[in-house]
Amino acid sequence: MNANSNEILFFSFFLLFIIILLVTDLGLFQKKSHALSFKEAVGWTILWIGISIAFYYLIWSHGNLIHGTDTFEKLQHRIYTYHHPINIQGLTLQEALTLYNHNLSLEYLTGYLIEYSLSVDNVFIIVMIFLSFKIRPIYYKKVLFWGILGAIVMRFIFIFTASALIQRFSWFFYIFGGMLVIIGVKMAYEFLFTEKEEHIDTENHPVVKFVSRFFQVTREDKGHKFWIMENRRLFITPLFIVLLVIEFTDVLFAIDSVPAVFSVTQDPYIVFFSNIFAILGLRSLFFLVINVMNRFHYLKMGLAVLLTFVGLKMIGHEFFKLDTKVSLYIIASIIAFSIIASNLRTYLLKKRTTK
């Protein structure tokens, strides 16, 4: 079996696994609309993180099966093509495959950590969308489910298109890096020097204006329905408008999150796997974060530092190469420090108010 056949087979099994998870979720847990409690959100978050970690161990032990890499020639080709920071000279084939798999699993884990951390910032925006459009909490689950499904399709297109561009035109890597540095610096500037309140104009949002030009939109609350038929005419409901706004927001979000993962690995399959598992955990993360939003004050600054770091890493990849494990430690430290600082601030403010 050649490498392409292996990729198709592995990718097909992966998509089948994801479809089973989503269908199970839709079939078993969508029968009754309700807002997830904090306890349920914690349970689902632990479950999705557990599945993601289990996939890490699958790559750690059998990552070479993704591309059908089972010879020195294929291994060298993969290392060269995707610029993996490992050297297999002087190793036996089994030692080389073990080193390759371990590095691949670390790239996946680092990419997952980046994507999952950036998802928290995305969650804040989704919260604003729901609140701005006055969506009832019992419908959050349904909108997020279909939003995640759409995000998976959009990420697939975006990731493999970006990979093709990077492989064909290496200077795209510098463009992505520069873009991340600009976004990171802009986020840091907004955090430090502006006190602008986030607001969504529900009447003049680009998605609302675009959809209103081509479809009839009902202003009334139609419950859980995305569209209705009245007098033989199709009407789009506010709930479907919100779904489209979330999809549009995710596309914008992917512009910085996907290139950030490419700073860790140029293997599009690893980028896709890390993105999908982070997205699958987004819904439970949403219900978790919405209960503890005030504890993440410095997260935006932490994400700004993270994006700037990975952007500079992409720009300077020809001059210095960081070991995957070092990148993981740096990224994990940035996120951990911002969370610890945020919780310390919350604790000090609470202590001050009780005096």
Residue frames as qw, qx, qy, qz and C-alpha x, y, z in Angstrom:
[[0.000, 0.888, 0.459, 0.000, 0.00, 0.00, 0.00],
 [0.445, 0.398, -0.029, 0.801, 1.54, 3.37, -1.04],
 [0.178, -0.149, -0.420, 0.877, 1.69, 6.53, 1.06],
 [0.327, -0.092, -0.191, -0.921, -1.33, 8.16, -0.62],
 [0.626, -0.277, -0.663, -0.304, -3.46, 5.08, 0.02],
 [0.472, -0.253, -0.651, 0.538, -2.39, 5.11, 3.66],
 [0.010, 0.046, 0.175, -0.983, -3.29, 8.79, 3.98],
 [0.497, -0.177, -0.404, -0.747, -6.72, 8.22, 2.46],
 [0.643, -0.272, -0.715, -0.018, -7.36, 5.18, 4.67],
 [0.369, -0.215, -0.553, 0.715, -6.19, 6.84, 7.91],
 [0.134, 0.003, 0.020, -0.991, -8.03, 10.06, 7.10],
 [0.544, -0.239, -0.562, -0.575, -11.22, 8.13, 6.24],
 [0.581, -0.333, -0.705, 0.232, -11.12, 6.27, 9.57],
 [0.205, -0.144, -0.360, 0.899, -10.51, 9.57, 11.36],
 [0.320, -0.094, -0.198, -0.922, -13.49, 11.25, 9.68],
 [0.608, -0.290, -0.682, -0.284, -15.66, 8.19, 10.39],
 [0.461, -0.271, -0.640, 0.551, -14.66, 8.40, 14.05],
 [0.009, 0.085, 0.157, -0.984, -15.54, 12.12, 14.16],
 [0.464, -0.179, -0.455, -0.739, -18.89, 11.48, 12.43],
 [0.584, -0.323, -0.743, 0.046, -19.72, 8.74, 14.96],
 [0.288, -0.237, -0.495, 0.785, -18.93, 11.14, 17.82],
 [0.186, 0.035, -0.062, -0.980, -21.09, 13.89, 16.30],
 [0.545, -0.218, -0.610, -0.532, -23.99, 11.57, 15.43],
 [0.509, -0.309, -0.738, 0.316, -23.88, 10.08, 18.93],
 [0.113, -0.181, -0.313, 0.925, -23.90, 13.59, 20.37],
 [0.347, -0.032, -0.274, -0.897, -26.81, 14.64, 18.15],
 [0.587, -0.205, -0.699, -0.354, -28.81, 11.44, 18.65],
 [0.574, -0.340, -0.685, 0.294, -28.37, 10.91, 22.37],
 [0.352, -0.395, -0.378, 0.760, -27.79, 14.33, 23.85],
 [0.045, -0.015, -0.215, -0.975, -29.77, 16.72, 21.62],
 [0.174, -0.478, -0.833, -0.217, -33.24, 15.30, 22.31],
 [0.272, -0.853, -0.431, 0.110, -33.98, 17.96, 24.87],
 [0.331, 0.650, -0.086, 0.678, -32.77, 21.54, 24.51],
 [0.562, -0.807, -0.164, 0.081, -31.25, 22.86, 27.70],
 [0.167, 0.857, -0.406, 0.271, -28.31, 24.95, 28.82],
 [0.781, 0.040, -0.539, 0.313, -25.46, 22.82, 30.12],
 [0.560, -0.828, -0.016, -0.021, -24.84, 23.27, 33.82],
 [0.001, 0.825, -0.560, 0.074, -21.32, 23.98, 35.10],
 [0.647, -0.302, 0.695, -0.085, -21.07, 20.36, 36.30],
 [0.828, 0.430, 0.360, 0.003, -22.12, 18.99, 32.88],
 [0.418, 0.880, -0.220, 0.042, -19.70, 21.36, 31.13],
 [0.284, -0.686, 0.668, -0.054, -16.82, 20.15, 33.31],
 [0.770, -0.023, 0.635, -0.052, -17.71, 16.52, 32.56],
 [0.745, 0.632, 0.209, 0.044, -17.92, 17.05, 28.80],
 [0.171, 0.905, -0.388, 0.034, -14.71, 19.13, 28.80],
 [0.483, -0.498, 0.720, -0.020, -12.84, 16.33, 30.58],
 [0.817, 0.253, 0.518, -0.023, -14.28, 13.79, 28.11],
 [0.611, 0.790, 0.007, 0.052, -13.20, 15.74, 25.00],
 [0.035, -0.829, 0.555, -0.058, -9.75, 16.45, 26.42],
 [0.680, -0.272, 0.678, -0.054, -9.45, 12.74, 27.28],
 [0.813, 0.473, 0.337, 0.038, -10.29, 11.73, 23.70],
 [0.366, 0.899, -0.229, 0.073, -7.77, 14.27, 22.39],
 [0.306, -0.683, 0.660, -0.068, -5.04, 12.91, 24.69],
 [0.817, 0.029, 0.575, -0.024, -5.90, 9.33, 23.62],
 [0.707, 0.698, 0.085, 0.073, -5.31, 10.41, 20.01],
 [0.002, 0.872, -0.486, 0.059, -1.95, 11.85, 21.08],
 [0.574, -0.390, 0.720, -0.023, -0.93, 8.38, 22.30],
 [0.830, 0.411, 0.377, -0.007, -2.14, 6.84, 19.04],
 [0.478, 0.848, -0.198, 0.112, 0.20, 9.13, 17.09],
 [0.312, -0.747, 0.580, -0.096, 2.97, 8.55, 19.66],
 [0.657, -0.195, 0.728, 0.014, 2.87, 4.81, 18.94],
 [0.590, 0.325, 0.686, 0.275, 1.63, 4.60, 15.32],
 [0.156, 0.795, 0.032, -0.586, 1.99, 8.09, 13.81],
 [0.118, -0.377, 0.701, 0.594, 3.95, 6.77, 10.84],
 [0.326, 0.366, 0.865, 0.103, 0.76, 5.02, 9.62],
 [0.254, 0.756, 0.242, -0.552, -0.74, 8.42, 8.71],
 [0.361, 0.740, -0.367, -0.433, 1.49, 8.67, 5.63],
 [0.984, 0.180, 0.006, 0.010, 2.46, 5.01, 5.30],
 [0.162, 0.821, -0.524, 0.162, 6.01, 5.84, 6.38],
 [0.935, -0.286, 0.199, -0.061, 7.74, 2.48, 6.79],
 [0.846, 0.220, 0.022, 0.486, 11.15, 2.86, 5.09],
 [0.457, -0.455, -0.003, 0.764, 14.16, 5.16, 5.52],
 [0.210, 0.209, 0.462, 0.836, 13.47, 6.73, 2.11],
 [0.227, -0.701, -0.551, -0.392, 9.87, 7.60, 2.99],
 [0.522, -0.695, -0.321, 0.375, 10.92, 8.80, 6.42],
 [0.415, -0.240, 0.152, 0.864, 13.58, 11.12, 5.03],
 [0.053, 0.421, 0.535, 0.731, 11.07, 12.41, 2.47],
 [0.351, -0.776, -0.507, -0.130, 8.52, 13.26, 5.18],
 [0.532, -0.589, -0.151, 0.589, 11.11, 14.94, 7.39],
 [0.321, -0.046, 0.316, 0.891, 12.35, 17.01, 4.45],
 [0.046, -0.534, -0.601, -0.593, 8.87, 17.87, 3.09],
 [0.415, -0.795, -0.376, -0.232, 7.37, 18.99, 6.41],
 [0.199, 0.659, -0.384, 0.616, 10.60, 20.28, 8.01],
 [0.807, -0.553, -0.198, -0.059, 10.39, 18.13, 11.14],
 [0.012, -0.846, 0.466, -0.258, 13.22, 19.18, 13.54],
 [0.856, -0.343, 0.386, -0.036, 14.69, 15.68, 13.94],
 [0.296, 0.652, -0.674, -0.184, 17.80, 13.87, 12.68],
 [0.954, -0.087, 0.185, -0.217, 17.63, 10.11, 12.02],
 [0.559, 0.621, -0.543, 0.088, 21.20, 9.64, 10.80],
 [0.156, 0.399, -0.833, 0.349, 22.91, 6.66, 12.43],
 [0.582, -0.082, 0.542, -0.600, 19.65, 5.20, 13.76],
 [0.178, 0.125, 0.957, 0.190, 18.08, 1.86, 12.94],
 [0.223, -0.348, -0.567, -0.712, 14.75, 1.96, 11.11],
 [0.474, -0.597, -0.647, 0.018, 12.81, 1.15, 14.30],
 [0.395, -0.447, -0.274, 0.755, 14.67, 3.84, 16.28],
 [0.062, 0.020, 0.296, 0.953, 14.06, 6.35, 13.49],
 [0.328, -0.474, -0.647, -0.500, 10.34, 5.54, 13.34],
 [0.479, -0.588, -0.559, 0.335, 10.07, 5.85, 17.13],
 [0.281, -0.311, -0.064, 0.906, 11.77, 9.27, 17.05],
 [0.089, -0.193, -0.495, -0.842, 9.54, 10.36, 14.15],
 [0.402, -0.556, -0.690, -0.228, 6.34, 9.22, 15.92],
 [0.438, -0.552, -0.444, 0.554, 7.29, 10.88, 19.20],
 [0.157, -0.181, 0.110, 0.965, 8.05, 14.17, 17.44],
 [0.205, -0.324, -0.619, -0.685, 4.82, 13.94, 15.43],
 [0.431, -0.609, -0.665, 0.047, 2.79, 13.39, 18.61],
 [0.346, -0.471, -0.252, 0.771, 4.44, 16.41, 20.27],
 [0.013, 0.039, 0.359, 0.933, 3.63, 18.54, 17.22],
 [0.342, -0.494, -0.689, -0.406, 0.00, 17.42, 17.48],
 [0.462, -0.595, -0.549, 0.361, -0.12, 18.13, 21.22],
 [0.262, -0.306, -0.037, 0.915, 1.48, 21.57, 20.83],
 [0.117, -0.200, -0.506, -0.831, -0.88, 22.44, 17.97],
 [0.408, -0.561, -0.703, -0.152, -3.85, 21.26, 20.02],
 [0.408, -0.523, -0.404, 0.630, -2.74, 23.38, 22.98],
 [0.102, -0.115, 0.183, 0.971, -2.42, 26.47, 20.77],
 [0.258, -0.314, -0.621, -0.670, -5.79, 25.91, 19.11],
 [0.448, -0.565, -0.688, 0.079, -7.60, 25.10, 22.36],
 [0.328, -0.430, -0.284, 0.792, -6.16, 28.17, 24.08],
 [0.037, 0.032, -0.302, -0.952, -7.15, 30.46, 21.22],
 [0.284, -0.441, -0.772, -0.358, -10.61, 28.87, 21.33],
 [0.281, -0.554, -0.578, 0.530, -11.17, 30.48, 24.72],
 [0.020, -0.334, 0.070, 0.940, -10.90, 33.91, 23.09],
 [0.227, -0.138, -0.693, -0.670, -13.29, 32.71, 20.39],
 [0.276, -0.490, -0.816, 0.130, -15.73, 31.62, 23.12],
 [0.102, -0.473, -0.313, 0.817, -15.86, 35.18, 24.48],
 [0.174, 0.161, -0.397, -0.887, -16.92, 36.40, 21.03],
 [0.311, -0.277, -0.848, -0.328, -19.57, 33.67, 20.74],
 [0.199, -0.505, -0.673, 0.503, -20.95, 34.72, 24.15],
 [0.047, 0.394, 0.017, -0.918, -21.26, 38.30, 22.86],
 [0.239, -0.027, -0.679, -0.693, -23.04, 37.06, 19.72],
 [0.293, -0.421, -0.859, -0.011, -25.62, 35.13, 21.74],
 [0.165, -0.547, -0.484, 0.662, -26.19, 38.02, 24.13],
 [0.048, 0.285, -0.221, -0.932, -26.36, 40.65, 21.37],
 [0.354, -0.085, -0.676, -0.640, -28.93, 38.65, 19.39],
 [0.544, -0.206, 0.393, -0.712, -30.84, 37.82, 22.61],
 [0.665, 0.073, -0.705, -0.237, -30.74, 34.05, 22.03],
 [0.759, -0.507, 0.148, -0.381, -32.20, 32.01, 24.87],
 [0.212, -0.582, 0.782, -0.071, -29.66, 29.76, 26.66],
 [0.779, 0.053, 0.595, -0.192, -31.69, 26.60, 25.93],
 [0.775, 0.624, 0.091, -0.041, -30.79, 26.99, 22.23],
 [0.094, -0.825, 0.535, 0.156, -27.04, 27.49, 22.74],
 [0.618, -0.227, 0.745, 0.108, -26.29, 23.76, 22.43],
 [0.705, 0.519, 0.482, 0.043, -28.04, 23.35, 19.07],
 [0.339, 0.933, -0.113, -0.042, -26.42, 26.41, 17.48],
 [0.254, -0.729, 0.629, 0.094, -22.98, 25.41, 18.76],
 [0.740, 0.003, 0.667, 0.082, -23.40, 21.83, 17.48],
 [0.663, 0.654, 0.335, 0.145, -24.16, 22.90, 13.91],
 [0.077, 0.961, -0.262, -0.041, -21.57, 25.67, 14.17],
 [0.502, -0.525, 0.671, 0.144, -18.92, 23.09, 15.04],
 [0.753, 0.291, 0.576, 0.132, -20.01, 20.89, 12.12],
 [0.470, 0.873, 0.094, 0.092, -19.63, 23.80, 9.72],
 [0.192, -0.880, 0.429, 0.076, -16.29, 24.76, 11.27],
 [0.725, -0.214, 0.624, 0.199, -14.90, 21.26, 10.60],
 [0.679, 0.574, 0.398, 0.227, -15.68, 21.61, 6.87],
 [0.192, 0.973, -0.075, 0.103, -14.24, 25.13, 6.70],
 [0.452, -0.724, 0.506, 0.127, -11.06, 24.13, 8.57],
 [0.800, 0.086, 0.539, 0.249, -10.51, 21.22, 6.17],
 [0.537, 0.770, 0.222, 0.263, -10.61, 23.59, 3.18],
 [0.063, -0.973, 0.201, -0.095, -8.51, 26.28, 4.85],
 [0.635, -0.578, 0.492, 0.142, -5.81, 23.98, 6.25],
 [0.767, 0.107, 0.532, 0.342, -5.13, 21.95, 3.12],
 [0.424, 0.856, 0.157, 0.250, -5.26, 25.06, 0.92],
 [0.222, -0.927, 0.301, -0.028, -2.77, 26.83, 3.22],
 [0.743, -0.347, 0.526, 0.224, -0.53, 23.73, 3.22],
 [0.723, 0.470, 0.388, 0.326, -0.54, 23.59, -0.58],
 [0.195, 0.960, -0.024, 0.200, 0.39, 27.28, -0.74],
 [0.458, -0.783, 0.418, 0.058, 3.24, 26.84, 1.77],
 [0.794, -0.086, 0.534, 0.276, 4.60, 23.80, -0.07],
 [0.609, 0.607, 0.351, 0.371, 4.42, 25.54, -3.46],
 [0.194, 0.787, -0.069, 0.582, 5.35, 29.07, -2.39],
 [0.636, -0.221, -0.524, 0.521, 7.64, 29.04, 0.66],
 [0.114, 0.217, -0.155, 0.957, 7.30, 32.81, 1.10],
 [0.528, -0.535, -0.396, -0.527, 3.70, 32.27, 2.26],
 [0.701, -0.351, -0.509, 0.356, 5.23, 31.03, 5.50],
 [0.318, -0.033, -0.201, 0.926, 6.70, 34.50, 6.09],
 [0.280, -0.380, -0.286, -0.834, 3.36, 36.14, 5.25],
 [0.685, -0.500, -0.507, -0.155, 1.58, 33.98, 7.83],
 [0.621, -0.242, -0.400, 0.629, 4.32, 34.73, 10.38],
 [0.124, 0.140, -0.022, 0.982, 4.15, 38.48, 9.80],
 [0.448, -0.461, -0.415, -0.644, 0.36, 38.38, 10.01],
 [0.704, -0.464, -0.521, 0.128, 0.51, 36.63, 13.39],
 [0.450, -0.122, -0.277, 0.840, 3.00, 39.17, 14.77],
 [0.118, -0.285, -0.167, -0.936, 0.74, 42.04, 13.66],
 [0.609, -0.492, -0.479, -0.396, -2.34, 40.38, 15.23],
 [0.691, -0.338, -0.488, 0.413, -0.42, 39.66, 18.44],
 [0.285, -0.001, -0.163, 0.945, 0.90, 43.23, 18.77],
 [0.305, -0.379, -0.301, -0.820, -2.58, 44.62, 18.00],
 [0.679, -0.491, -0.534, -0.113, -4.15, 42.40, 20.71],
 [0.585, -0.262, -0.391, 0.661, -1.51, 43.52, 23.23],
 [0.089, 0.170, 0.031, 0.981, -2.02, 47.20, 22.35],
 [0.470, -0.469, -0.411, -0.625, -5.81, 46.92, 22.72],
 [0.707, -0.449, -0.522, 0.160, -5.40, 45.20, 26.09],
 [0.536, -0.224, -0.278, 0.765, -2.89, 47.71, 27.46],
 [0.133, -0.125, 0.027, 0.983, -4.06, 51.03, 26.02],
 [0.368, -0.226, -0.396, -0.810, -7.73, 50.84, 25.09],
 [0.244, 0.112, 0.779, -0.567, -10.80, 50.38, 27.21],
 [0.466, 0.086, -0.425, -0.772, -13.11, 49.77, 24.26],
 [0.613, 0.036, 0.662, -0.429, -16.16, 47.68, 25.14],
 [0.084, -0.003, 0.892, 0.444, -16.81, 44.84, 22.74],
 [0.497, 0.411, 0.371, -0.668, -20.10, 45.30, 20.92],
 [0.250, 0.140, 0.840, 0.461, -21.91, 43.59, 18.05],
 [0.377, 0.289, -0.014, -0.880, -24.26, 45.66, 15.91],
 [0.473, 0.198, 0.857, -0.056, -26.99, 43.12, 15.15],
 [0.507, 0.740, 0.299, -0.324, -28.64, 45.32, 12.53],
 [0.388, 0.854, -0.290, -0.189, -25.56, 46.25, 10.52],
 [0.603, -0.383, 0.675, 0.185, -23.47, 43.10, 10.88],
 [0.210, 0.434, -0.647, -0.591, -22.13, 42.08, 7.40],
 [0.021, 0.092, 0.991, 0.098, -23.71, 38.62, 7.63],
 [0.234, 0.556, 0.644, -0.471, -27.12, 40.03, 8.61],
 [0.291, 0.654, -0.119, -0.688, -27.05, 42.55, 5.76],
 [0.127, 0.308, -0.822, -0.462, -25.91, 39.94, 3.23],
 [0.080, 0.243, 0.966, -0.049, -28.56, 37.34, 4.19],
 [0.249, 0.602, 0.470, -0.595, -31.31, 39.97, 4.30],
 [0.239, 0.505, -0.393, -0.731, -30.61, 40.85, 0.66],
 [0.325, 0.177, -0.835, -0.407, -31.37, 37.32, -0.57],
 [0.316, -0.302, -0.898, 0.044, -33.78, 35.82, 1.98],
 [0.443, -0.655, -0.180, -0.585, -36.85, 36.80, 3.93],
 [0.343, 0.104, -0.727, 0.586, -35.92, 37.06, 7.60],
 [0.491, -0.682, -0.473, -0.265, -38.54, 36.74, 10.33],
 [0.016, 0.582, -0.415, 0.700, -38.04, 38.97, 13.35],
 [0.761, -0.435, 0.077, -0.475, -40.10, 36.72, 15.60],
 [0.253, -0.431, 0.849, -0.172, -38.71, 34.05, 17.92],
 [0.817, 0.140, -0.353, -0.434, -39.44, 30.69, 16.25],
 [0.882, -0.385, 0.251, -0.102, -37.94, 28.53, 18.96],
 [0.627, -0.396, 0.588, 0.323, -35.37, 25.96, 17.85],
 [0.721, 0.546, 0.404, 0.138, -36.16, 26.26, 14.11],
 [0.414, -0.301, 0.328, 0.794, -33.60, 27.59, 11.63],
 [0.172, 0.055, -0.427, -0.886, -36.18, 28.30, 8.92],
 [0.390, 0.374, 0.725, -0.427, -39.94, 28.14, 8.49],
 [0.058, 0.267, 0.679, 0.681, -42.50, 28.12, 5.64],
 [0.171, 0.538, 0.522, -0.639, -45.30, 30.67, 5.81],
 [0.526, 0.708, 0.159, -0.443, -47.74, 31.22, 2.94],
 [0.885, 0.366, 0.180, 0.224, -45.48, 29.08, 0.73],
 [0.297, 0.852, -0.284, 0.324, -42.55, 31.39, 1.39],
 [0.809, -0.107, -0.378, 0.438, -39.29, 30.44, 3.07],
 [0.194, -0.919, 0.124, -0.321, -38.26, 32.55, 6.05],
 [0.594, 0.232, -0.564, 0.525, -34.88, 32.49, 7.82],
 [0.570, -0.761, -0.308, -0.028, -35.16, 32.69, 11.60],
 [0.122, -0.906, 0.343, -0.215, -32.94, 34.76, 13.95],
 [0.804, -0.412, 0.426, 0.053, -31.44, 31.48, 15.23],
 [0.836, 0.340, 0.263, 0.341, -30.13, 30.65, 11.75],
 [0.242, 0.910, -0.109, 0.319, -28.75, 34.18, 11.40],
 [0.493, -0.762, 0.408, -0.101, -26.81, 33.65, 14.63],
 [0.898, -0.054, 0.389, 0.197, -25.47, 30.33, 13.29],
 [0.650, 0.646, 0.119, 0.382, -24.21, 32.08, 10.14],
 [0.070, -0.932, 0.237, -0.264, -22.62, 34.87, 12.22],
 [0.718, -0.540, 0.438, 0.029, -20.79, 32.25, 14.31],
 [0.866, 0.238, 0.314, 0.308, -19.57, 30.48, 11.16],
 [0.383, 0.848, -0.020, 0.367, -18.36, 33.81, 9.75],
 [0.368, -0.850, 0.335, -0.170, -16.60, 34.55, 13.04],
 [0.866, -0.262, 0.398, 0.152, -14.91, 31.14, 12.99],
 [0.737, 0.549, 0.139, 0.369, -13.55, 31.83, 9.49],
 [0.078, 0.901, -0.216, 0.369, -12.00, 35.07, 10.78],
 [0.667, -0.633, 0.379, -0.105, -10.72, 33.23, 13.85],
 [0.939, 0.083, 0.253, 0.216, -9.12, 30.55, 11.66],
 [0.491, 0.812, -0.115, 0.293, -7.02, 33.23, 9.93],
 [0.072, -0.771, 0.536, -0.337, -4.85, 33.54, 13.04],
 [0.764, -0.368, 0.478, -0.228, -5.32, 30.14, 14.71],
 [0.948, 0.283, 0.128, 0.062, -4.50, 27.89, 11.74],
 [0.509, 0.717, -0.331, 0.342, -1.24, 29.70, 10.77],
 [0.376, -0.702, 0.494, -0.349, -0.29, 29.57, 14.46],
 [0.903, -0.152, 0.395, -0.073, -0.42, 25.76, 14.35],
 [0.805, 0.556, -0.048, 0.201, 1.59, 25.77, 11.10],
 [0.027, 0.841, -0.468, 0.270, 4.37, 27.40, 13.12],
 [0.635, -0.429, 0.613, -0.193, 4.65, 24.10, 15.01],
 [0.568, 0.014, 0.792, 0.226, 4.18, 21.63, 12.16],
 [0.309, 0.408, -0.384, -0.769, 3.85, 21.89, 8.39],
 [0.011, -0.119, -0.977, -0.175, 2.15, 18.50, 8.17],
 [0.402, -0.195, -0.196, -0.873, -1.44, 19.42, 7.17],
 [0.661, -0.294, -0.668, -0.174, -2.84, 16.22, 8.67],
 [0.464, -0.249, -0.584, 0.618, -1.41, 17.02, 12.10],
 [0.074, -0.026, 0.070, -0.994, -2.68, 20.61, 11.79],
 [0.541, -0.238, -0.460, -0.663, -6.14, 19.30, 10.88],
 [0.629, -0.295, -0.709, 0.122, -6.23, 16.70, 13.69],
 [0.308, -0.185, -0.476, 0.803, -5.22, 19.25, 16.33],
 [0.227, -0.079, -0.106, -0.965, -7.77, 21.77, 15.03],
 [0.580, -0.271, -0.594, -0.488, -10.65, 19.30, 14.91],
 [0.562, -0.331, -0.693, 0.308, -10.17, 18.00, 18.45],
 [0.136, -0.142, -0.310, 0.930, -9.98, 21.57, 19.77],
 [0.363, -0.118, -0.298, -0.875, -13.17, 22.47, 17.85],
 [0.579, -0.296, -0.734, -0.197, -15.00, 19.37, 19.13],
 [0.450, -0.366, -0.611, 0.540, -14.35, 20.53, 22.67],
 [0.060, 0.245, 0.042, 0.967, -15.51, 24.07, 21.92],
 [0.481, -0.527, -0.422, -0.560, -19.14, 23.59, 22.96],
 [0.719, -0.514, -0.422, 0.202, -18.40, 22.22, 26.42],
 [0.483, -0.038, -0.158, 0.861, -15.65, 24.85, 26.75],
 [0.121, -0.480, -0.249, -0.833, -18.25, 27.50, 25.98],
 [0.630, -0.621, -0.343, -0.315, -20.50, 26.43, 28.88],
 [0.743, -0.316, -0.303, 0.506, -17.46, 26.13, 31.13],
 [0.363, 0.131, -0.021, 0.922, -16.05, 29.55, 30.28],
 [0.227, -0.600, -0.327, -0.694, -19.41, 31.34, 30.47],
 [0.683, -0.649, -0.335, -0.023, -19.48, 30.43, 34.18],
 [0.670, -0.528, -0.003, 0.521, -15.95, 31.67, 34.94],
 [0.496, 0.732, 0.162, 0.438, -15.44, 34.51, 32.42],
 [0.191, -0.956, 0.123, -0.188, -14.27, 36.93, 35.11],
 [0.775, -0.502, 0.315, 0.219, -11.29, 34.66, 35.88],
 [0.766, 0.231, 0.349, 0.488, -9.60, 35.16, 32.48],
 [0.029, 0.956, 0.052, -0.288, -8.65, 38.84, 32.62],
 [0.157, -0.730, 0.530, 0.401, -5.05, 38.37, 31.40],
 [0.746, 0.163, 0.626, 0.156, -5.78, 35.62, 28.88],
 [0.525, 0.837, 0.153, 0.026, -6.03, 38.09, 25.99],
 [0.035, -0.886, 0.457, 0.064, -2.55, 39.40, 26.82],
 [0.612, -0.312, 0.719, 0.102, -1.25, 35.83, 27.07],
 [0.728, 0.465, 0.494, 0.103, -2.70, 35.00, 23.65],
 [0.305, 0.944, -0.116, -0.043, -1.13, 38.16, 22.24],
 [0.276, -0.699, 0.651, 0.104, 2.29, 37.00, 23.48],
 [0.716, 0.025, 0.694, 0.067, 1.62, 33.49, 22.14],
 [0.649, 0.702, 0.291, 0.037, 0.69, 34.73, 18.64],
 [0.128, 0.932, -0.336, -0.053, 3.69, 37.07, 18.55],
 [0.494, -0.497, 0.708, 0.090, 6.00, 34.22, 19.59],
 [0.721, 0.214, 0.646, 0.131, 4.75, 31.76, 16.97],
 [0.487, 0.867, 0.104, -0.031, 4.77, 34.52, 14.34],
 [0.050, -0.854, 0.511, 0.085, 8.42, 35.34, 15.04],
 [0.638, -0.229, 0.731, 0.079, 9.16, 31.61, 15.05],
 [0.718, 0.535, 0.440, 0.062, 7.70, 31.33, 11.53],
 [0.310, 0.940, -0.141, -0.024, 9.60, 34.36, 10.25],
 [0.087, -0.773, 0.628, -0.024, 12.90, 33.15, 11.68],
 [0.949, -0.073, 0.279, -0.127, 12.51, 29.43, 10.95],
 [0.796, 0.536, -0.175, 0.220, 15.43, 29.49, 8.48],
 [0.182, 0.719, -0.464, 0.485, 17.83, 31.02, 11.01],
 [0.167, -0.303, 0.805, -0.482, 16.94, 29.12, 14.18],
 [0.646, -0.162, -0.643, -0.378, 15.06, 25.89, 14.72],
 [0.439, -0.392, 0.538, -0.604, 13.37, 25.18, 18.02],
 [0.113, -0.013, -0.993, 0.029, 12.94, 21.61, 19.14],
 [0.444, -0.444, -0.561, -0.540, 9.24, 20.66, 19.23],
 [0.584, -0.475, -0.591, 0.289, 9.47, 19.93, 22.95],
 [0.294, -0.176, -0.192, 0.920, 10.95, 23.40, 23.62],
 [0.211, -0.248, -0.354, -0.877, 8.11, 25.04, 21.65],
 [0.558, -0.487, -0.643, -0.199, 5.58, 23.05, 23.69],
 [0.514, -0.398, -0.476, 0.592, 7.16, 24.17, 26.98],
 [0.123, -0.034, 0.008, 0.992, 7.26, 27.84, 25.94],
 [0.356, -0.325, -0.473, -0.738, 3.65, 27.86, 24.70],
 [0.598, -0.482, -0.640, 0.024, 2.38, 25.97, 27.77],
 [0.428, -0.282, -0.371, 0.774, 4.26, 28.41, 30.04],
 [0.057, -0.137, -0.167, -0.975, 2.72, 31.46, 28.33],
 [0.518, -0.416, -0.533, -0.523, -0.80, 30.07, 28.74],
 [0.630, -0.411, -0.593, 0.287, -0.22, 28.86, 32.30],
 [0.309, -0.117, -0.256, 0.908, 1.25, 32.21, 33.38],
 [0.227, -0.243, -0.238, -0.912, -1.72, 34.16, 31.97],
 [0.628, -0.441, -0.571, -0.292, -4.22, 31.85, 33.72],
 [0.593, -0.328, -0.508, 0.532, -2.33, 31.97, 37.04],
 [0.153, 0.008, -0.095, 0.984, -2.03, 35.78, 36.83],
 [0.386, -0.360, -0.408, -0.745, -5.76, 36.04, 36.02],
 [0.674, -0.466, -0.572, -0.037, -6.76, 33.89, 38.99],
 [0.484, -0.205, -0.383, 0.760, -4.39, 35.78, 41.29],
 [0.066, -0.184, -0.094, -0.976, -6.01, 39.06, 40.19],
 [0.560, -0.436, -0.502, -0.494, -9.48, 37.62, 40.88],
 [0.670, -0.372, -0.555, 0.324, -8.38, 36.43, 44.31],
 [0.329, -0.088, -0.242, 0.908, -6.85, 39.80, 45.24],
 [0.243, -0.288, -0.245, -0.893, -9.93, 41.72, 44.06],
 [0.653, -0.454, -0.555, -0.245, -12.22, 39.40, 46.02],
 [0.605, -0.291, -0.483, 0.562, -10.03, 39.78, 49.10],
 [0.135, 0.086, -0.070, 0.985, -10.07, 43.58, 48.77],
 [0.408, -0.373, -0.355, -0.754, -13.86, 43.70, 48.51],
 [0.690, -0.431, -0.581, -0.007, -14.34, 41.54, 51.62],
 [0.425, -0.056, -0.425, 0.797, -12.34, 43.93, 53.80]]
